[in-house]
């Protein structure tokens, strides 16, 4: 049985206004959590559910939403409360009615992301680990971006791929991947980029527009790092119009080396998809590594 009574009681305690879960509507779109809209006397909330051991994931998501909100740049759904019982963990968020965006809305998303990337830290990483999809994402604080990317992004995913049995022919994925990690310095004429606040998982399924046609971002995997990683992911699966990129570049121009580094940054996400969804992503990961190694051979 789902914990609606407990969730209603926690919402009541957190908001100071009594809330008894009435109408419950399933919301599609996610593959990791169950999602629902709950209502009581015209008040609505968005609820994510997972197994009880998923509470730390929800705690980190709430903290990430707070971090983006604190930048006063892009809108996010406000976290309300989170908790668990013996079987189920939950995260309750502000419910936002989504509308339809325009070219102007997409431009606002681009300039808003640039503004968020101006919000920075002295160190790479974050105050806590979180998840990228369902995969742990290590955010140990570091003063060296290349070492951070080598150890906690590419290296972590390559080791996980080996554990999951994704090694390609004769361990080619890990062998070529190790060679790439040895050459990372070659991709960075400026070795220490600004440690920008990152959404961390910015694909087309993680943004929308509210009823006022203003951009909203959600489902973050927040940390501080090279802003090019966010921009690169927007290109990985498509769904961002040209006006978005034009507005971003007008507000915060990209270095010419981004054209090459975007493959390096998106390799992290393809390796993560390999680890989450299986061998269908193996060949793409190998091709990306080969392309990057060809740049430094």
TIKETI-625946 format. One line per 8 residues: number of its first residue (from 1); for each residue x, y, z of N, C-alpha, C. Coordinates in Angstrom, 3 decimals, decimal comma, padded with zeros to 6 digits. Each point is the difference from the previous one (the first is absolute). Last residue first. Layout:
NUM	X:Y:Z:X:Y:Z:X:Y:Z  ...
***
This chain:
297	046,346:012,066:-031,352:001,003:-000,945:-000,505:000,977:000,701:-000,945  -004,030:001,791:002,287:001,274:000,184:000,704:001,088:-000,936:-000,516  -004,602:000,102:-001,650:000,332:001,413:000,140:001,390:000,230:000,594  -002,013:-004,333:-000,389:000,500:000,449:-001,295:000,403:001,477:000,042  -002,123:-002,000:003,735:001,414:-000,404:-000,092:000,607:000,447:-001,329  -004,604:000,716:000,632:000,789:000,859:000,874:001,484:-000,346:-000,058  -003,049:-002,702:-002,386:000,004:001,352:-000,567:000,868:000,936:000,831  -000,746:-004,360:001,622:000,884:-000,019:-001,173:000,108:001,394:-000,630
289	-003,058:-000,562:003,526:001,377:-000,087:000,495:000,979:000,024:-001,163  -004,523:-000,180:-001,076:000,333:001,306:000,578:001,431:000,013:000,525  -001,740:-004,064:-001,615:000,216:000,943:-001,101:000,373:001,385:000,523  -001,194:-003,338:003,122:001,286:-000,307:-000,623:000,315:000,982:-001,128  -004,228:000,308:002,064:001,054:000,402:000,931:001,382:-000,241:-000,609  -003,713:-001,529:-002,407:000,058:001,466:-000,019:001,094:000,505:000,926  -000,886:-004,620:-000,027:000,670:000,422:-001,235:000,106:001,524:-000,070  -002,368:-001,900:003,684:001,426:-000,320:000,019:000,716:000,536:-001,236
281	-004,846:000,083:001,350:000,794:001,230:-000,012:001,501:-000,259:-000,078  -003,334:-003,487:000,275:-000,346:000,775:-001,179:000,792:001,291:-000,111  000,081:-003,252:003,740:001,042:-000,023:-001,022:-000,341:000,755:-001,266  -002,470:001,289:004,802:000,553:-001,164:-000,649:000,845:000,247:-001,234  -002,372:002,865:003,593:-000,935:-000,595:-000,959:000,598:-001,115:-000,849  002,337:002,579:003,623:-001,409:-000,055:000,404:-000,842:-000,893:-000,906  004,668:000,803:-000,843:-000,130:-000,658:001,299:-001,448:-000,127:000,455  000,958:002,296:-004,029:000,477:-001,380:-000,138:-000,210:-000,756:001,312
273	-000,802:004,557:000,044:-001,098:-000,719:-000,656:000,381:-001,464:-000,240  003,328:002,761:001,715:-001,037:-000,204:001,006:-001,201:-000,720:-000,596  003,443:001,220:-002,887:000,445:-001,082:000,880:-001,038:-000,269:001,085  -000,820:003,638:-002,703:-000,179:-001,224:-000,777:000,491:-001,210:000,797  000,627:004,258:001,862:-001,423:-000,355:-000,005:-000,264:-001,264:-000,813  004,433:001,739:000,178:-000,441:-000,348:001,357:-001,447:-000,472:-000,003  001,825:001,791:-003,932:000,421:-001,382:000,218:-000,428:-000,479:001,385  -000,475:004,535:-001,374:-001,153:-000,868:-000,247:000,351:-001,478:000,108
265	003,407:003,287:000,503:-000,975:000,136:001,072:-001,207:-000,906:-000,208  003,363:000,135:-003,327:000,578:-000,494:001,246:-001,023:000,043:001,133  -001,169:001,934:-004,079:000,022:-001,464:-000,129:000,563:-000,630:001,261  000,057:004,662:-000,322:-001,368:-000,474:000,223:-000,089:-001,518:-000,165  004,069:002,502:-000,818:-000,245:-000,453:001,377:-001,421:-000,493:000,219  001,395:001,873:-004,245:000,617:-001,292:000,277:-000,377:-000,516:001,376  -001,629:004,193:-001,230:-000,429:-000,905:-001,071:000,577:-001,392:000,184  001,305:003,746:002,767:-001,211:-000,703:000,418:-000,421:-001,030:-001,037
257	003,629:003,252:-000,442:000,304:-001,385:000,335:-001,198:-000,801:000,469  -000,137:004,791:-000,933:-000,017:-000,842:-001,204:000,278:-001,479:000,286  -002,352:003,032:003,780:001,332:-000,099:-000,581:-000,055:-000,891:-001,246  -004,356:002,834:001,725:000,744:-001,236:000,202:001,355:000,067:-000,685  -003,480:004,058:002,175:000,593:-000,663:-001,168:000,814:-001,239:000,371  -004,094:002,663:002,179:001,199:-000,634:000,570:000,681:-000,791:-001,117  -003,901:002,678:-000,881:000,166:000,329:001,418:001,325:-000,492:000,571  -001,248:-000,901:-004,517:-000,007:001,455:000,151:000,294:000,399:001,441
249	-000,553:-004,572:-000,991:001,303:000,513:-000,452:000,067:001,521:000,087  -004,114:-002,126:001,090:001,054:-000,398:000,936:001,335:000,624:-000,398  -003,630:000,596:-002,877:-000,153:000,805:001,212:001,072:-000,342:001,020  -000,149:-002,545:-003,935:000,368:001,380:-000,321:-000,078:000,881:001,237  -001,487:-004,451:000,297:001,460:000,091:-000,057:000,469:001,420:-000,305  -004,670:-000,848:000,042:000,550:-000,285:001,334:001,516:000,200:-000,008  -002,326:000,191:-004,058:-000,114:001,256:000,735:000,504:-000,157:001,437  -000,303:-003,768:-002,962:001,142:000,865:-000,278:-000,037:001,286:000,826
241	-002,575:-004,244:002,080:000,021:000,721:-001,276:001,199:000,929:-000,125  -000,814:-004,862:002,582:000,241:001,400:000,334:000,146:000,782:-001,313  -000,560:-004,813:000,159:-001,119:000,565:000,725:000,182:001,432:000,465  003,731:-004,341:-000,743:-000,820:000,962:-000,713:-001,079:000,606:000,887  003,639:-003,118:001,218:-001,234:-000,644:-000,441:-000,944:000,965:-000,722  004,436:001,442:001,369:000,154:-001,448:-000,109:-001,237:-000,682:-000,575  000,871:004,806:001,172:000,176:-000,407:-001,396:-000,051:-001,509:-000,186  -000,240:002,127:004,282:-001,167:000,472:-000,751:000,082:-000,420:-001,467
233	003,642:-000,866:002,921:-001,097:-000,962:000,116:-001,254:000,465:-000,722  003,819:002,864:000,124:000,229:-001,198:-000,813:-001,179:-000,957:000,086  000,059:003,800:002,774:-000,306:000,359:-001,385:000,152:-001,219:-000,903  001,215:-000,511:004,520:-001,438:000,194:-000,155:-000,365:000,286:-001,448  004,551:-000,313:001,015:-000,634:-001,313:000,159:-001,514:000,098:-000,129  002,883:003,866:-000,050:-000,140:-000,669:-001,287:-000,668:-001,361:000,129  001,291:002,756:003,757:-001,336:000,241:-000,538:-000,225:-000,687:-001,342  003,285:-001,633:004,018:000,094:000,731:-001,257:-001,392:000,119:-000,629
225	-000,349:-000,782:005,124:001,001:-000,462:-000,953:000,012:000,875:-001,244  -002,873:-001,542:004,909:000,711:001,133:-000,587:001,115:-000,523:-000,901  -005,002:-002,343:001,168:001,347:000,140:000,552:000,609:001,236:-000,643  -005,102:-003,084:-000,075:000,789:001,218:000,214:001,422:-000,286:000,471  -004,121:-002,082:-002,481:001,097:-000,778:000,595:001,110:001,007:000,315  -005,800:000,461:-000,887:001,412:000,326:-000,165:000,926:-001,060:000,589  -005,204:000,851:-001,115:000,779:-001,240:000,016:001,503:000,254:-000,145  -002,743:004,099:-001,735:-000,278:-000,927:001,094:000,876:-001,234:-000,153
217	-001,437:005,507:-001,925:000,862:-001,178:-000,094:-000,232:-000,868:001,233  -002,648:004,167:-003,061:000,125:-000,724:001,264:000,937:-001,181:-000,243  -001,662:005,047:-002,651:000,652:-001,309:000,097:000,059:-000,526:001,430  -004,010:003,153:-002,030:001,340:000,168:000,543:000,653:-001,373:000,202  -004,648:001,234:-001,481:000,996:-000,258:-001,050:001,425:000,271:000,472  -004,139:-000,029:002,632:000,388:001,327:-000,477:001,074:-000,084:-001,075  -001,567:-003,892:002,184:-001,172:000,588:-000,651:000,262:001,404:-000,521  004,317:-003,060:000,387:-001,193:000,102:000,832:-001,137:000,697:-000,747
209	004,097:-003,203:-001,983:-000,394:001,396:000,181:-001,287:000,040:000,817  004,489:-003,605:-000,390:-001,294:000,293:-000,606:-000,270:001,486:000,203  004,070:-004,342:000,640:-000,432:001,393:000,043:-001,373:000,108:-000,643  002,531:-004,127:000,293:000,153:000,614:001,320:-000,194:001,517:-000,004  000,024:-003,132:-003,847:-001,036:-000,462:000,909:000,033:000,659:001,360  003,291:000,787:-003,505:-001,278:000,635:-000,306:-001,138:-000,447:000,911  004,935:-000,034:002,008:-000,495:-000,440:-001,297:-001,435:000,521:-000,158  004,019:000,412:003,711:-000,850:000,928:-000,751:-000,277:-000,517:-001,407
201	002,287:-001,072:004,627:-000,725:-001,000:-000,783:-000,969:000,707:-000,933  003,012:002,495:002,871:000,618:-001,315:000,047:-000,669:-001,061:-000,840  -000,101:005,073:001,454:-001,180:-000,846:000,153:000,436:-001,452:000,066  003,458:003,838:001,504:-000,504:-000,804:-001,110:-001,318:-000,676:000,359  003,642:004,304:001,459:-001,125:-000,809:000,451:-000,612:-000,698:-001,210  005,213:001,328:-000,226:-001,361:000,540:-000,113:-001,021:-000,938:000,625  005,398:001,072:-000,125:-000,850:-001,030:000,610:-001,424:000,538:000,084  004,047:001,316:-003,625:-000,822:000,461:001,103:-000,861:-001,158:000,511
193	004,417:-001,583:-002,374:-001,140:000,852:-000,343:-000,743:000,441:001,253  004,952:-001,918:-000,979:-000,906:000,192:001,130:-001,137:000,949:-000,389  003,520:-001,270:-003,062:-000,238:-001,239:000,728:-001,012:000,147:001,123  000,975:002,095:-004,932:-000,199:000,618:001,314:-000,448:-001,128:000,920  000,918:-001,542:-004,019:001,016:001,055:000,007:-000,088:000,846:001,270  -001,792:-005,016:-001,129:-000,251:001,160:000,846:001,145:001,003:-000,041  -000,297:-004,501:-002,010:-001,263:000,616:-000,389:-000,265:001,328:000,716  003,825:-002,953:000,790:000,086:000,523:-001,364:-001,273:000,750:-000,421
185	000,499:-002,437:004,205:000,586:001,348:000,010:000,005:000,638:-001,384  -001,362:-004,617:000,720:-001,009:001,034:000,213:000,561:001,413:-000,040  001,877:-004,757:-000,612:000,207:001,110:-000,928:-000,921:001,196:000,259  -000,113:-004,244:002,398:001,398:000,432:000,104:000,270:001,250:-000,831  -004,206:-002,125:-000,236:000,148:000,706:001,271:001,431:000,470:000,236  -000,987:-002,650:-003,829:-000,595:001,332:-000,095:000,208:000,777:001,296  001,314:-004,466:-000,054:000,911:000,803:-000,829:-000,530:001,424:-000,141  -002,704:-003,113:002,186:001,153:000,355:000,837:000,977:000,863:-000,783
177	-003,657:-001,736:-002,364:-000,424:001,018:000,943:001,132:000,440:000,909  000,646:-003,578:-002,969:-000,005:001,275:-000,717:-000,424:001,142:000,919  -000,130:-004,251:001,896:001,372:000,272:-000,458:000,083:001,345:-000,704  -004,264:-001,639:001,392:000,809:000,470:001,120:001,424:000,342:-000,438  -002,922:-001,723:-003,285:-000,574:001,222:000,553:000,874:000,557:001,118  001,081:-004,220:-002,028:000,378:001,183:-000,771:-000,538:001,293:000,608  000,101:-005,048:001,161:000,129:001,112:000,936:000,323:001,316:-000,665  -000,876:-004,010:-002,546:001,275:-000,089:000,735:000,220:001,188:000,925
169	-004,047:000,933:-002,743:000,904:-001,071:-000,416:001,311:000,095:000,763  -003,983:002,217:002,579:000,294:-000,067:-001,424:000,930:-001,165:-000,308  -002,040:001,347:004,309:001,408:000,268:-000,263:000,347:-000,004:-001,480  -003,978:-000,533:003,966:000,054:000,743:-001,256:001,439:000,400:-000,283  -001,971:-002,263:004,031:000,277:-000,889:-001,124:000,036:000,670:-001,352  -000,488:001,802:004,662:-001,264:-000,395:-000,629:000,190:-000,870:-001,230  003,736:001,798:002,352:-000,745:-000,797:000,978:-001,284:-000,542:-000,625  002,477:003,012:-002,561:000,717:-001,272:000,113:-000,725:-000,938:000,970
161	-001,640:004,373:-000,415:-000,276:-000,770:-001,220:000,703:-001,352:000,036  000,894:003,066:003,428:-001,333:-000,573:000,157:-000,375:-000,835:-001,220  004,008:002,396:-000,149:000,109:-001,097:000,969:-001,347:-000,692:000,185  000,052:003,818:-002,700:000,722:-001,093:-000,660:000,168:-001,190:000,941  -001,945:003,976:001,691:-000,906:-000,686:-000,924:000,685:-001,163:-000,708  002,589:002,718:002,914:-001,050:-000,688:000,753:-000,903:-000,794:-000,932  003,308:002,765:-001,919:000,571:-001,170:000,666:-001,048:-000,804:000,744  -001,285:004,139:-002,079:000,325:-001,058:-000,957:000,502:-001,261:000,693
153	-001,242:003,365:003,169:-000,954:-000,061:-001,100:000,374:-001,141:-000,954  002,592:001,121:003,906:-001,377:-000,110:000,490:-001,056:-000,021:-001,094  004,931:000,240:-000,847:-000,244:-000,959:001,086:-001,475:-000,224:000,270  001,537:003,117:-003,435:000,643:-001,298:-000,217:-000,458:-001,027:001,041  -001,381:004,496:000,396:-000,682:-000,654:-001,120:000,561:-001,394:-000,243  002,081:002,621:003,331:-001,386:-000,273:000,388:-000,703:-000,771:-001,117  004,289:001,595:-000,859:000,034:-001,154:000,893:-001,398:-000,386:000,445  000,388:003,859:-002,578:000,369:-001,164:-000,816:000,038:-001,257:000,860
145	-000,843:004,199:002,161:-001,097:-000,468:-000,833:000,347:-001,250:-000,780  001,733:001,920:004,800:000,560:-000,324:-001,316:-001,084:-000,620:-000,866  -000,453:001,128:004,683:000,494:001,253:-000,571:000,551:-000,208:-001,408  -004,014:-002,679:003,136:001,322:-000,047:-000,630:000,370:001,379:-000,523  -003,983:-003,299:003,050:000,562:001,315:-000,327:001,430:-000,122:-000,525  -003,857:-003,794:-000,566:001,040:000,378:000,952:000,675:001,292:-000,456  -003,972:-002,776:-001,709:000,233:001,446:-000,079:001,029:000,483:001,015  -002,398:-004,552:-002,886:000,917:000,377:001,070:000,389:001,463:-000,168
137	-004,330:-003,259:-001,366:000,879:001,018:-000,570:000,835:000,575:001,140  -003,259:-004,751:-001,131:000,655:000,933:000,916:000,921:000,961:-000,749  -004,262:-002,101:-002,474:001,401:-000,299:000,281:000,569:000,983:001,008  -004,438:-000,063:-002,193:000,050:-000,795:001,230:001,432:-000,332:000,409  -000,688:004,282:-002,730:-000,939:-001,090:-000,168:-000,055:-000,743:001,325  003,406:002,317:000,964:-000,241:000,368:-001,382:-000,861:-001,127:-000,569  000,911:001,890:005,353:-000,121:-001,038:-001,015:-000,152:000,637:-001,375  002,651:001,590:004,779:-001,384:-000,152:-000,431:-000,076:-001,109:-001,027
129	003,410:002,429:004,269:-000,187:-000,818:-001,192:-001,481:-000,008:-000,362  002,150:004,239:002,614:-000,492:-001,359:000,201:-000,018:-000,746:-001,323  001,535:004,513:000,418:000,025:-000,321:001,426:-000,469:-001,417:000,281  002,403:001,199:-004,710:-001,117:000,564:000,757:000,106:-000,441:001,445  003,211:000,679:-004,913:-000,719:-000,967:000,815:-001,157:000,676:000,719  004,479:002,746:-001,174:-000,838:-000,868:-000,816:-000,631:-001,058:000,900  001,542:005,058:001,729:000,406:-001,386:-000,221:-000,977:-000,698:-000,940  -000,543:004,565:001,320:001,463:-000,067:-000,051:000,487:-001,403:-000,336
121	-004,773:001,952:-001,822:000,607:-000,437:001,250:001,515:000,020:-000,150  -004,708:002,528:-002,624:001,153:-000,888:000,029:000,494:-000,286:001,418  -003,706:002,249:-003,875:-000,043:-000,284:001,433:001,042:-001,082:000,263  -000,925:001,272:-004,371:000,812:001,046:000,626:000,019:-000,149:001,519  -002,732:-002,801:-002,663:001,404:-000,406:-000,107:000,954:001,076:000,519  -004,659:000,850:-000,249:000,251:-001,011:001,023:001,462:-000,419:-000,004  -001,439:002,899:-003,372:000,034:000,691:001,291:000,287:-000,980:001,129  -000,625:-001,797:-004,259:001,259:000,747:000,047:000,141:000,735:001,329
113	-004,060:-002,130:-000,830:001,051:-000,983:000,260:001,358:000,686:000,077  -003,622:002,669:-001,221:-000,097:-000,394:001,405:001,047:-001,027:000,378  -000,442:001,354:-004,491:000,623:001,068:000,782:-000,056:-000,317:001,489  -002,118:-003,087:-002,884:001,427:000,097:-000,303:000,704:001,057:000,828  -004,710:-000,437:000,350:000,664:-001,170:000,565:001,509:000,073:-000,234  -002,631:003,230:-002,046:000,088:000,261:001,439:000,650:-001,171:000,722  -000,931:-000,514:-004,541:001,101:000,949:000,177:000,195:000,332:001,479  -003,662:-002,629:-001,143:001,231:-000,766:-000,171:001,227:000,895:000,147
105	-004,223:002,031:000,074:000,176:-000,821:001,201:001,303:-000,791:-000,073  -001,332:002,479:-003,773:000,439:000,890:001,054:000,256:-000,770:001,299  -001,882:-002,278:-003,571:001,412:000,304:-000,295:000,575:000,919:001,073  -003,919:-002,655:001,932:000,135:000,658:-001,299:001,487:000,175:-000,288  -003,409:-003,456:003,386:001,001:001,037:-000,186:-000,011:000,562:-001,412  -003,933:-002,306:003,338:000,719:-000,132:-001,266:000,966:001,159:-000,141  -001,719:-002,225:004,781:-000,638:000,578:-001,175:000,847:-000,242:-001,234  -000,862:-002,152:005,416:000,860:000,342:-001,117:-000,814:000,525:-001,179
97	-000,401:-000,165:005,605:-000,757:-000,277:-001,220:000,841:000,479:-001,175  001,719:-001,589:004,958:-000,017:001,083:-000,975:-000,788:-000,450:-001,225  000,847:-001,335:005,553:-000,560:-000,401:-001,286:-000,086:001,217:-000,903  003,478:-001,284:004,227:-001,000:000,936:-000,517:-000,530:-000,534:-001,333  002,061:-003,819:002,870:000,415:001,253:-000,618:-001,215:000,885:-000,283  001,912:-004,715:002,905:-001,148:000,825:-000,351:000,497:001,349:-000,481  001,873:-005,353:000,647:000,389:001,400:-000,091:-001,219:000,768:-000,481  001,195:-005,255:002,385:-000,740:000,965:-000,796:000,656:001,366:000,043
89	000,464:-005,905:001,030:000,507:001,362:000,208:-000,770:000,941:-000,906  -001,065:-005,248:002,202:-000,074:001,023:-001,039:000,638:001,302:000,455  -000,450:-004,127:002,726:000,039:-000,508:-001,378:000,197:001,066:-001,067  -000,299:000,684:004,914:000,778:-001,238:-000,133:000,156:-000,463:-001,442  -000,806:005,087:000,408:-000,430:-000,983:000,990:000,781:-001,282:-000,266  001,018:005,589:-001,112:-000,147:-001,407:-000,371:-000,705:-000,757:001,116  001,110:005,450:-002,286:000,058:-000,938:001,106:-000,129:-001,426:-000,489  -000,341:005,889:-001,116:000,421:-001,315:-000,464:000,121:-000,910:001,212
81	-002,029:005,299:-001,958:000,426:-000,918:001,049:000,413:-001,324:-000,632  -000,526:004,203:-002,490:-000,909:000,201:001,128:000,411:-000,869:001,183  002,483:002,381:-004,709:-000,196:-001,175:000,845:-000,876:000,350:001,209  -000,240:002,589:-004,820:000,503:000,089:001,370:-000,219:-001,318:000,738  000,860:000,902:-005,395:-001,074:-000,310:000,948:000,568:-000,049:001,419  002,372:003,246:-003,517:-000,081:-001,428:000,285:-001,234:-000,242:000,870  002,424:004,158:-003,443:-001,011:-000,494:000,934:000,101:-001,512:000,141  004,204:003,386:-001,167:-001,063:-000,789:-000,605:-000,972:-000,505:001,071
73	003,054:003,299:001,660:000,128:000,048:-001,460:-001,173:-000,739:-000,653  001,829:000,652:004,821:-000,974:000,980:-000,494:000,104:000,173:-001,526  002,353:-002,966:003,378:000,707:000,793:-001,012:-000,885:001,097:-000,577  -001,604:-003,288:003,129:000,806:001,025:000,668:000,762:000,875:-000,986  -002,514:-003,804:-001,487:-000,884:001,091:000,423:000,803:001,145:000,613  002,294:-003,936:-001,083:-000,360:000,752:-001,200:-000,895:001,179:000,361  001,104:-002,865:003,497:001,216:000,657:-000,491:-000,305:000,833:-001,242  -003,422:-002,712:001,849:000,264:001,170:000,840:001,214:000,775:-000,510
65	-000,926:-004,064:-002,061:-001,018:000,983:-000,364:000,166:001,277:000,820  002,752:-003,612:001,109:000,364:000,560:-001,297:-000,989:001,045:-000,481  -000,922:-002,413:003,957:001,114:000,929:000,224:000,440:000,655:-001,303  -003,259:-003,366:-000,258:-000,554:001,184:000,661:001,087:001,042:000,235  001,365:-004,140:-001,669:-000,752:000,740:-001,009:-000,584:001,279:000,585  002,157:-002,984:002,904:000,967:000,693:-000,853:-000,699:000,803:-001,085  -002,644:-002,691:002,782:000,602:001,066:000,804:000,973:000,815:-000,835  -001,849:-003,853:-001,944:-000,971:001,089:000,076:000,530:001,170:000,830
57	002,647:-003,870:-000,251:-000,112:000,567:-001,345:-000,955:001,187:000,006  000,353:-002,555:003,894:001,179:000,862:-000,159:000,020:000,652:-001,377  -003,444:-003,179:000,990:-000,166:001,284:000,689:001,195:000,918:-000,209  -000,937:-004,698:-001,595:000,168:001,137:-000,901:-000,114:001,344:000,681  -000,716:-004,488:001,914:001,423:000,355:-000,054:000,283:001,127:-000,990  -004,422:-001,801:000,526:000,405:000,725:001,203:001,462:000,417:-000,043  -002,535:-000,534:-004,661:000,222:-000,881:001,143:000,570:000,808:001,165  -002,759:003,035:-003,083:000,979:-001,034:-000,328:000,099:-000,935:001,202
49	-002,919:004,717:-002,209:000,093:-001,159:000,879:001,069:-000,957:-000,494  -001,984:005,549:-000,437:000,804:-001,088:-000,551:000,101:-001,101:001,051  -003,560:004,418:-001,012:000,642:-000,956:000,898:000,774:-001,043:-000,804  -002,623:005,249:-000,033:000,602:-001,026:-000,849:000,811:-000,918:000,904  -004,554:003,264:001,078:001,428:-000,238:000,168:000,432:-001,102:-000,962  -004,477:003,749:001,204:000,623:-001,104:-000,734:001,487:-000,084:000,342  -005,274:002,209:001,605:001,466:000,021:000,152:000,594:-001,239:-000,655  -004,766:000,665:000,222:000,622:000,943:-000,927:001,504:000,143:000,141
41	-002,564:-003,052:002,815:-000,661:001,314:000,028:000,724:001,051:-000,845  002,695:-004,057:-000,041:-000,929:000,131:001,115:-000,549:001,421:000,009  003,445:-003,826:-003,132:-000,835:001,192:000,174:-000,820:-000,086:001,281  004,641:-002,096:-003,190:-000,996:-000,212:001,044:-000,723:001,315:000,277  003,221:-002,760:-003,961:-000,550:001,280:000,445:-001,060:-000,298:001,040  004,504:-003,100:-001,558:-001,431:000,218:000,164:-000,277:001,468:000,289  004,023:-004,120:-001,576:-000,339:001,411:000,191:-001,517:000,163:000,019  004,468:-003,840:000,550:-001,415:000,219:-000,266:-000,305:001,470:000,276
33	005,016:-001,393:-001,503:-000,945:000,154:001,096:-001,440:-000,089:-000,499  003,528:-000,706:-003,086:000,675:-000,372:001,238:-000,967:-000,001:001,170  -000,906:001,396:-004,587:000,280:-001,434:-000,052:000,664:-000,486:001,281  -003,623:004,294:-001,916:001,228:-000,421:000,664:000,196:-001,500:-000,092  -003,853:002,275:-001,907:001,182:000,720:-000,456:001,290:-000,433:000,631  -005,687:000,279:001,497:000,993:-000,744:-000,750:001,240:000,821:-000,266  -003,952:-000,127:004,004:000,646:000,886:-000,972:001,097:-000,789:-000,694  -004,883:-000,931:003,096:001,320:-000,428:-000,431:000,519:000,943:-001,076
25	-003,543:001,209:003,985:000,123:-000,225:-001,439:001,434:-000,404:-000,322  -003,868:000,706:004,315:001,363:-000,412:-000,338:000,038:-000,320:-001,485  -003,330:002,653:004,053:000,176:-000,504:-001,364:001,472:-000,274:-000,271  -000,434:001,016:004,611:-001,270:-000,393:-000,589:000,214:-000,624:-001,354  002,824:001,237:004,856:000,103:-000,395:-001,406:-001,349:-000,506:-000,486  000,823:003,697:003,758:-000,361:-001,412:-000,056:-000,031:-000,416:-001,461  001,899:004,314:003,299:-000,110:-000,563:-001,351:-000,295:-001,487:000,135  000,513:005,105:003,040:-000,425:-001,402:-000,095:-000,174:-000,449:-001,455
17	003,511:003,718:001,542:-001,395:-000,007:-000,449:-000,429:-001,453:-000,153  004,503:001,405:001,026:-000,826:000,630:001,021:-001,465:000,091:-000,358  004,040:-002,013:-002,294:-000,606:001,237:-000,510:-000,800:000,750:001,054  002,251:-004,185:000,965:000,997:000,848:-000,675:-000,567:001,341:-000,424  -002,799:-003,403:002,023:000,997:000,485:000,952:000,950:000,999:-000,641  -003,162:-002,125:-002,766:-000,693:000,848:000,980:000,990:000,621:000,976  001,610:-003,187:-003,001:-000,302:001,253:-000,699:-000,678:000,974:000,967  000,715:-004,301:001,594:001,256:000,745:-000,074:-000,175:001,320:-000,742
9	-003,687:-002,956:000,324:000,332:000,523:001,323:001,291:000,818:-000,046  -001,335:-002,230:-003,932:-000,915:001,093:000,313:000,320:000,632:001,343  002,377:-003,843:-001,223:000,404:001,138:-000,817:-000,895:001,200:000,291  -001,083:-004,053:002,042:001,230:000,546:000,569:000,463:001,234:-000,773  -003,689:-002,350:-001,681:-000,366:000,618:001,272:001,221:000,651:000,655  000,573:-002,483:-004,007:-000,626:001,297:-000,218:-000,389:000,692:001,302  002,972:-004,141:-001,700:-000,085:000,720:001,291:-000,686:001,357:-000,086  -000,742:-004,984:-002,744:000,798:001,225:-000,084:-000,290:000,917:001,191
1	-000,230:-005,538:-000,238:-000,837:001,202:000,000:000,873:001,254:000,000
***
